[in-house]
Amino acid sequence: MFEHVPSRRPRPGMTLHPRKVRGGIRVPWAGTREPDHALSRQFLDIARQNSSPEDFAEGLEYARKGQAVSVEFSTTAVTASVQGRSDRPYSTSVRFRAISQEVWDTAVRAMAGQAIYTARLLAGEVPEQLDSLFAASGAGLVPAASDVQVACTCGHTAGWCKHVCTVWAITTSRIQDRAFALFELRGRSGDHLLDAVRSSTGQGELAAVSTPVYEAHVPGAPSARGKPLEECLDAFWDAGPELEGIPTPIGPPAVTHPLLRRLGPSPFKEWRFPLLGLLATCYDVIGAANLDREEEEMPAAETSGGPAVEPDGGL
């Protein structure tokens, strides 16, 4: 178990005058704005909450200026040399407690049982909700302070010194730029995780937790289920006279990606190509574009005094 030491205020007289480093590792956004991804912001908050305001601010400034001479990432650890005011750089390290095998297995089963997680992971994306899924499985993906052990040769008594905050900001930037960096810090490579999710998706024992088929219900329409698809292929594209009576407002669906849910799992289980992820991304982009277009055209339609004129005279 790692021992969490409460942060203390820095020694009086500490100022930001480090020796300049040429070719240091820079984090351009540090100290000027928050990270873009929610998991990266959540990760950065760990340093904000466990260091003094002065050390946290100076650490971000060190990261922005490039005071880190070198940084090395390995499984569950980050080691670095950070140049401060002394003649030699300080040796700084951050070590993370690995997530247990039991939690990984539980989280993998949960991800494999929900198509959206599988699709996003195969597309090289880490959903923001994944930390909650891991927390429900037994341990958060974003580490708590008790999951972290920090050290620095600067002699700061509280542990979370400005140099640790510098390394933490650089690690946050890596998490933002590399999809599976957070998995690696918690003890599992991205490829290993994807292989486990693919393997679990193909197991029959997961049928009970697979994503349920979504069946849309139109108000006023019969609620009885229609014929199976294979029994109505000849007339599949025939709309019928009932189509005119169905309201078709443009709006987000009641659930995410209803078509993918209706079609079910991809039949190409052995393919490495992220088909579901690609389709999910396409539907998100197309849906957002149509919603934006509807909002732009709505005022014009409401204020128009006569029928709309088609381009080229309506030909």
C-alpha positions as CSV (number, residue, x, y, z in Angstrom):
1,M,0.0,0.0,0.0
2,F,1.3,3.5,-0.8
3,E,1.2,6.0,2.0
4,H,-0.4,9.3,1.2
5,V,1.3,12.3,2.8
6,P,-0.8,15.5,3.1
7,S,0.6,18.4,1.2
8,R,2.2,21.4,2.9
9,R,2.8,24.9,1.9
10,P,6.2,25.7,0.4
11,R,9.1,27.2,2.3
12,P,9.0,31.0,2.6
13,G,11.0,32.8,-0.1
14,M,10.6,30.2,-2.9
15,T,10.5,32.0,-6.2
16,L,10.4,30.9,-9.8
17,H,14.0,31.4,-11.1
18,P,15.1,28.0,-12.5
19,R,18.2,27.6,-14.6
20,K,17.2,27.6,-18.3
21,V,17.2,24.3,-20.2
22,R,17.8,24.0,-23.9
23,G,15.7,21.4,-25.7
24,G,13.7,20.6,-22.7
25,I,10.3,18.8,-22.8
26,R,7.6,21.4,-23.1
27,V,3.8,21.3,-22.5
28,P,2.6,24.5,-24.3
29,W,-0.9,24.5,-22.7
30,A,0.3,24.1,-19.1
31,G,-0.7,27.0,-16.9
32,T,-2.6,28.7,-19.7
33,R,-5.7,26.4,-20.1
34,E,-7.1,23.1,-19.0
35,P,-6.6,19.8,-21.0
36,D,-9.2,19.1,-23.6
37,H,-10.1,15.6,-22.6
38,A,-12.2,15.0,-19.4
39,L,-10.0,12.1,-18.2
40,S,-6.9,14.3,-18.7
41,R,-8.5,17.1,-16.6
42,Q,-9.5,14.6,-13.9
43,F,-5.9,13.3,-13.9
44,L,-4.4,16.8,-13.6
45,D,-6.7,17.6,-10.7
46,I,-4.9,14.9,-8.6
47,A,-1.7,17.1,-8.5
48,R,-3.8,20.2,-8.0
49,Q,-5.5,18.7,-4.9
50,N,-2.3,17.3,-3.3
51,S,0.2,20.1,-3.8
52,S,0.2,23.6,-2.5
53,P,-1.2,26.3,-4.9
54,E,2.3,27.7,-5.3
55,D,4.0,24.4,-6.1
56,F,1.2,23.5,-8.6
57,A,1.4,26.8,-10.4
58,E,5.2,26.7,-10.6
59,G,5.2,23.1,-11.7
60,L,2.9,24.0,-14.6
61,E,5.1,26.9,-15.5
62,Y,8.2,24.6,-15.4
63,A,6.3,22.3,-17.8
64,R,5.4,25.1,-20.1
65,K,9.0,26.5,-20.2
66,G,10.5,23.0,-20.8
67,Q,12.4,22.6,-17.5
68,A,12.3,18.8,-17.8
69,V,15.6,17.6,-19.2
70,S,14.4,14.0,-19.8
71,V,11.3,11.9,-19.1
72,E,11.0,8.1,-19.3
73,F,7.7,6.3,-19.3
74,S,7.4,2.7,-18.3
75,T,4.6,0.5,-17.0
76,T,3.2,2.0,-13.8
77,A,6.1,4.6,-13.5
78,V,7.4,7.9,-14.8
79,T,10.9,9.0,-14.1
80,A,12.4,12.4,-15.0
81,S,15.2,14.9,-14.6
82,V,13.9,18.3,-13.8
83,Q,16.1,21.4,-13.7
84,G,15.4,23.8,-10.9
85,R,17.6,26.5,-9.4
86,S,20.4,24.1,-8.4
87,D,23.4,23.3,-10.5
88,R,22.2,19.8,-11.2
89,P,18.7,18.6,-12.3
90,Y,16.6,16.9,-9.7
91,S,15.7,13.2,-10.0
92,T,11.9,13.0,-9.9
93,S,9.6,9.9,-10.1
94,V,5.9,9.1,-10.0
95,R,4.8,5.5,-9.5
96,F,1.3,4.2,-9.8
97,R,-0.4,1.2,-8.2
98,A,-1.3,-1.3,-10.9
99,I,-5.0,-2.2,-11.1
100,S,-5.6,-5.8,-10.0
101,Q,-6.3,-8.6,-12.4
102,E,-9.7,-9.1,-10.9
103,V,-10.7,-5.5,-11.6
104,W,-9.3,-5.7,-15.2
105,D,-11.3,-8.9,-15.9
106,T,-14.5,-7.4,-14.5
107,A,-14.0,-4.1,-16.5
108,V,-13.2,-6.1,-19.7
109,R,-16.4,-8.1,-19.4
110,A,-18.4,-4.9,-18.8
111,M,-16.8,-3.2,-21.9
112,A,-17.4,-6.2,-24.1
113,G,-21.0,-6.3,-23.1
114,Q,-21.6,-2.7,-24.3
115,A,-21.1,-2.1,-28.0
116,I,-20.3,1.6,-27.7
117,Y,-17.2,0.9,-25.5
118,T,-16.0,-1.8,-27.8
119,A,-16.5,0.4,-30.9
120,R,-14.7,3.4,-29.3
121,L,-11.8,1.4,-28.1
122,L,-11.3,-0.3,-31.5
123,A,-11.4,3.2,-33.1
124,G,-8.5,4.2,-30.8
125,E,-10.6,6.4,-28.5
126,V,-11.0,6.3,-24.7
127,P,-14.6,7.2,-23.7
128,E,-14.9,9.7,-20.8
129,Q,-17.3,7.3,-19.0
130,L,-14.7,4.6,-18.8
131,D,-13.4,5.8,-15.4
132,S,-16.9,5.2,-13.9
133,L,-17.0,1.8,-15.4
134,F,-13.7,0.9,-13.8
135,A,-14.8,2.4,-10.5
136,A,-17.9,0.2,-10.6
137,S,-15.6,-2.8,-11.3
138,G,-13.5,-2.1,-8.2
139,A,-10.9,0.7,-8.9
140,G,-11.0,3.9,-10.9
141,L,-9.0,4.1,-14.1
142,V,-7.8,7.6,-13.0
143,P,-5.8,6.9,-9.9
144,A,-6.6,8.3,-6.5
145,A,-3.9,10.0,-4.4
146,S,-3.5,6.7,-2.4
147,D,-2.6,4.9,-5.7
148,V,0.4,7.2,-6.3
149,Q,3.9,7.4,-4.8
150,V,6.0,10.5,-5.6
151,A,9.6,11.2,-4.9
152,C,12.1,14.0,-5.7
153,T,15.7,14.7,-4.7
154,C,14.9,18.4,-4.0
155,G,14.1,17.5,-0.4
156,H,10.5,18.8,-0.3
157,T,9.0,17.5,2.9
158,A,5.5,17.0,1.5
159,G,6.5,15.0,-1.5
160,W,4.3,16.9,-4.0
161,C,6.9,19.5,-5.0
162,K,6.9,21.7,-8.0
163,H,9.1,19.2,-9.8
164,V,6.6,16.4,-9.2
165,C,3.9,18.7,-10.6
166,T,6.0,19.3,-13.7
167,V,6.3,15.6,-14.3
168,W,2.6,15.2,-13.6
169,A,1.7,17.9,-16.2
170,I,3.9,16.1,-18.8
171,T,2.2,12.8,-18.0
172,T,-1.2,14.5,-18.4
173,S,-0.1,15.7,-21.8
174,R,0.9,12.2,-22.8
175,I,-2.5,10.9,-21.6
176,Q,-4.2,13.5,-23.8
177,D,-2.1,12.7,-26.8
178,R,-1.9,8.9,-26.6
179,A,-5.2,7.0,-26.4
180,F,-4.1,4.2,-24.2
181,A,-1.4,5.9,-22.0
182,L,-3.6,5.8,-18.9
183,F,-4.1,2.1,-19.3
184,E,-0.3,1.6,-19.4
185,L,0.2,3.6,-16.3
186,R,-2.3,1.4,-14.5
187,G,-0.5,-1.8,-15.6
188,R,-2.1,-2.9,-18.9
189,S,-0.9,-2.1,-22.5
190,G,-3.5,-0.9,-25.0
191,D,-3.0,-4.0,-27.3
192,H,-3.4,-6.4,-24.4
193,L,-6.6,-4.6,-23.4
194,L,-8.0,-4.7,-26.9
195,D,-7.2,-8.4,-27.3
196,A,-9.0,-9.1,-24.0
197,V,-12.1,-7.1,-25.1
198,R,-12.1,-8.9,-28.5
199,S,-11.8,-12.3,-26.8
200,S,-14.6,-11.5,-24.3
201,T,-16.8,-10.3,-27.0
202,G,-16.7,-13.6,-28.8
203,Q,-17.5,-15.7,-25.7
204,G,-20.9,-17.2,-25.5
205,E,-21.2,-16.6,-21.7
206,L,-21.5,-12.9,-22.4
207,A,-24.7,-13.2,-24.3
208,A,-26.7,-12.4,-21.1
209,V,-24.9,-9.0,-20.8
210,S,-24.8,-8.0,-24.5
211,T,-26.3,-4.7,-25.6
212,P,-30.1,-5.0,-25.9
213,V,-31.7,-4.6,-29.3
214,Y,-33.3,-1.2,-29.6
215,E,-36.8,-1.1,-31.0
216,A,-38.1,2.4,-31.7
217,H,-41.8,3.1,-30.9
218,V,-43.6,5.8,-32.9
219,P,-46.5,7.5,-30.9
220,G,-49.8,6.4,-32.3
221,A,-48.4,3.4,-34.2
222,P,-49.1,-0.2,-33.3
223,S,-46.7,-1.6,-30.7
224,A,-46.7,-5.1,-32.1
225,R,-43.3,-6.4,-33.5
226,G,-43.0,-6.6,-37.2
227,K,-42.0,-9.6,-39.2
228,P,-38.4,-10.8,-39.2
229,L,-36.2,-9.1,-41.8
230,E,-35.7,-12.3,-43.8
231,E,-39.5,-12.6,-44.4
232,C,-40.0,-9.1,-45.9
233,L,-36.9,-8.6,-48.1
234,D,-39.0,-8.2,-51.2
235,A,-40.9,-5.2,-49.8
236,F,-38.2,-3.8,-47.5
237,W,-37.8,-0.5,-49.4
238,D,-41.6,0.0,-49.9
239,A,-42.6,2.9,-47.6
240,G,-46.4,2.4,-47.9
241,P,-49.1,5.0,-47.4
242,E,-48.6,5.1,-43.6
243,L,-45.4,7.0,-44.0
244,E,-47.2,10.3,-44.6
245,G,-48.8,10.1,-41.1
246,I,-45.5,9.6,-39.2
247,P,-44.0,12.8,-37.7
248,T,-40.4,13.1,-38.6
249,P,-38.8,15.9,-36.5
250,I,-35.0,16.0,-36.6
251,G,-33.6,15.4,-33.1
252,P,-31.2,13.1,-31.3
253,P,-32.4,9.5,-30.9
254,A,-33.6,8.1,-27.6
255,V,-30.5,6.0,-27.3
256,T,-27.1,6.3,-28.9
257,H,-26.5,4.6,-32.2
258,P,-29.9,2.9,-32.5
259,L,-29.1,1.4,-35.9
260,L,-26.0,-0.3,-34.7
261,R,-27.9,-1.6,-31.7
262,R,-30.7,-2.9,-34.0
263,L,-28.2,-4.7,-36.3
264,G,-26.4,-6.3,-33.4
265,P,-22.7,-7.5,-33.2
266,S,-20.5,-7.2,-36.3
267,P,-20.2,-10.6,-38.1
268,F,-16.5,-9.9,-38.8
269,K,-15.3,-10.9,-35.4
270,E,-11.7,-11.8,-36.5
271,W,-11.1,-8.5,-38.4
272,R,-8.8,-6.0,-36.8
273,F,-10.5,-3.2,-38.8
274,P,-12.6,-1.2,-36.3
275,L,-15.9,-1.4,-38.3
276,L,-18.2,-0.6,-35.5
277,G,-16.1,2.3,-34.3
278,L,-15.9,3.8,-37.8
279,L,-19.7,3.5,-38.3
280,A,-20.4,5.0,-34.9
281,T,-18.1,8.0,-35.6
282,C,-19.8,8.5,-39.0
283,Y,-23.3,8.5,-37.5
284,D,-22.2,10.9,-34.8
285,V,-20.7,13.4,-37.4
286,I,-23.7,13.1,-39.8
287,G,-26.2,13.4,-36.9
288,A,-24.5,16.5,-35.5
289,A,-24.3,18.1,-38.9
290,N,-28.0,17.6,-39.5
291,L,-29.0,19.0,-36.1
292,D,-26.9,22.1,-36.7
293,R,-28.4,22.5,-40.2
294,E,-31.9,22.2,-38.7
295,E,-31.2,24.9,-36.2
296,E,-29.8,27.2,-38.9
297,E,-32.8,26.7,-41.2
298,M,-35.5,26.9,-38.6
299,P,-35.6,30.8,-38.2
300,A,-35.7,31.3,-41.9
301,A,-38.6,28.9,-42.3
302,E,-40.5,30.6,-39.5
303,T,-40.1,34.2,-40.9
304,S,-40.7,33.4,-44.6
305,G,-43.8,35.0,-46.0
306,G,-44.3,32.7,-48.9
307,P,-43.3,29.3,-50.3
308,A,-39.6,28.5,-50.5
309,V,-38.1,28.7,-54.0
310,E,-36.0,25.9,-55.1
311,P,-32.6,26.6,-56.7
312,D,-32.6,27.0,-60.5
313,G,-36.3,27.8,-60.5
314,G,-37.2,24.5,-58.8
315,L,-36.2,22.4,-61.8
